[in-house]
Amino acid sequence: MASLNQIVNLDLHPINQSEKYLKVCKNKLRKESVLQLNNFLSSKSLNDIQKEANDLHSKAFYCSQNHTILLTKKNINISKDDPCNIEVKSDKGCVPHDLIPSNSNLRTLYNSNDFIKFIETILDLKKIYPYADTLSSINYNYYEKNQQLGWHFDNASFAITLMIQSPDSGGVFQYINKGRDFDNNFIDKKLIKSVLNNTYPVNNLSVQPGSLILFYGRNYLHRVTPVTSVKSRILVTLNYNLEKNIKLSENGRLTFFGRLK
């Protein structure tokens, strides 16, 4: 089993060694709402994870769903023109946590005290915890040709992803670093409507394989554009909770994994 210094490019990203580096990361995330750490994974680790992703590809559960930007079903009691009630489409394949090999680099990274401390420090959190169910902590996500992630706000306050394979075309991560204040129950519907009508300038994030992305997805509208190449878009989500013993909802597990356990 590989160690953290074999998985992470610690010379470039000294997550467990440099207070200065942590401060730079923290300030960048706070200022830009997204932190992109290129070449976070070592070359060998990325190659190992890419092979693992390809080996598990056939085990992915594929789902397609229509949802609003709040990840809810359309509400017939609300105007169909309300930006928060307009449906978009998301479809992808997902390999759940319990199918990730026990000796996977992803498990080592996910469970590393140094990595956990790095995330807690960057996000100003006292403590983060793994999911209590067997499916949700580490997930491979596969976007095939014509598949996409529709515009939405996340239910979780933050998202952590690793890009494993970029498509040849399409599959671009786009975001707006505004739009919602979850804590104060505010949504900028005018802005959201202009985004959905393609009349508002959005930010495009070019993400290379081996990059780590931290993003405040609860308050910032984002999506992945449809993949337009035969080569799929593959990423890993590293999912934590702010409380112990939290499971993904049964509806969430059935939707993304096709099973409860």
C-alpha angles and dihedrals in degrees: 000000000000122000125231093260089056093050102041125051092238094175089064097029110032094185093163101035114043128063088187091057091050091051092051091050093046094050093046092052092047093049100041102025090230131070117201117189108189119207090013091149120062115247093251093046091050091050091050092049092046090054090048090049091052092047091053096041094097090055094058118121111223123212135176123195143165116226143156124252087267090057092248134121119265111277113224090200092063126070112271087226093059105113090224090056100049113110125231129181131247128180133167145132122255135196111201130225097259091063094054107105115253091238094048119135086229093063091048091051095043093051096040112122089212093054093045091050089049092054093046091050096047092047096041092239127149095213140351127199138198120251114273094223122079097240112048113058101078120020135176111215122201125194112191127193111308092010121124148163111244125224111286150136116245123243090220119072094234141018130211119195139170118208109224104169130009120211120239090243139004123010093107120168108231128183147169114218092217139034106108143045103197096184092054095039094240128145124179098224095177091057093045092051091053090050092050089048090051092240098114123080111246133196118249118207116203105207123191125202112275094034124131117215127195115188139174095229099167095069102027124071113231145161145171114240119230115285108242100186134076088238107086130228111242126187139159124229117208105203126197136167134221091226136046125256097020119152128195108255118270089244090052093050093048091047098048103028105022092232142059099231 
